[in-house]
Amino acid sequence: MTGMDNSLSQSEFYILLSLAIKSRHGYEIMKQVEQDSAGKVIMGPGTLYGSIKRMLQSALIEEIAGDHARRKYYSLTDKGRKSLTSELQRYNDAVELARGKDLFKALGLI
Amino acid sequence: MNHSLIRGSERLYGFVLHFYPASFRREFGQEMAYVFAASLQDACAEQGRRGLTKLWGRTMADATKSLVIQHIEDQKERYMKTDSKNGILQNSFVRVALATALLMLLPLAASLLLEDFNWGVFDFIFTGGLLFAAGLAFDLITRRSGSNVYRAAFAVAIATAAFLFFSNLAVGVIGSEDEPANVMYLAVIAIAVIGAVAVRFRPGGMAWAMFVAASAQASTIVIALVFGIHNYPESSVLEIFAVNGFFMTGWIVAGLLFRWAADSEYKVGAKAVG
């Protein structure tokens, strides 16, 4: 988590998003983030595990047993799921607001 | 794709991992190596050598950024443990920042009182930043050493590097500060820093790193004379020898002190074993 308002960093948001459906190990997370962000967020191992470390400390994710005994798998905790939900809700509210004010057209996005 | 190139890349990344803090490396090092190896296979399968080059470009940028972040976080975690017991002045950041602020009062007073002393905001920021970085490096690296000789050696080495760096950018060791040949002195500092990191700041290795830096400093005299820099109006032969000799003395003194610290460590170890 970053900042005073408990909002997520971009990396943390995409990692939570990648774990929303199922638990994954590091490389799967990295590929899923790349896919979900349409190639805009490409994390290297240092950034990925730096974020994972902080998210484990903040109890947003947890380490669990997975298919491969030698790989570490991660899944969302209740706190992480709530955090992702509220972040998505925040984005959704912002999009609704922008749509209501016809901002997408005004800003030339559509 | 050449198999040895892939194996070499994996080994090289394994080496890069050694620069992360030990606790981080223990917890995630193996996973990071696996993620890199998997990325490597994908990149090579998709784009061959071009993929490998792109992956290394991304990986080095990622490693540089995350190394800095992880070391800062590691230090923060240590301070949080020690500061709760020992108070805020035990915190290196606070202590070095205070010392830097006190030292910076000198140029501030000079700029207020002396007409010829005209430092701009950039000069203050640059000098303050340099002093802070040098002080922090000294404090963080020597804090776990019980040897005063090691601390003294490190202080001499840092002072030599900082003074060389500062004087080179401010007035130039050879000619003016705009003289391209002065890049040599940044290389001398880089040699000392890379050597120190490579030997992991151990006293015996540090002694060699300092002697190599002194040799590099000496070689700048030869280069300056061969390329005729002594013919410039600002740099006579005597000046080139005097200025470089001054910095060589700094490196050599630091090296001798490190050797002394290494010898003392060896004797203490031998006594403990004996």
Interface residues (C-beta under 8 A of the other chain):
Chain A: H25 G26 Y27 M30 I42 M43 G44 P45 G46 T47 L48 Y49 G50 I52 K53 R71 K72
Chain B: Y20 F24 E27 F28 E31 M32 A33 Y34 V35 F36 A38 S39 R58 T59 A61 D62 A63 K65 S66 L67 I69 Q70 E73
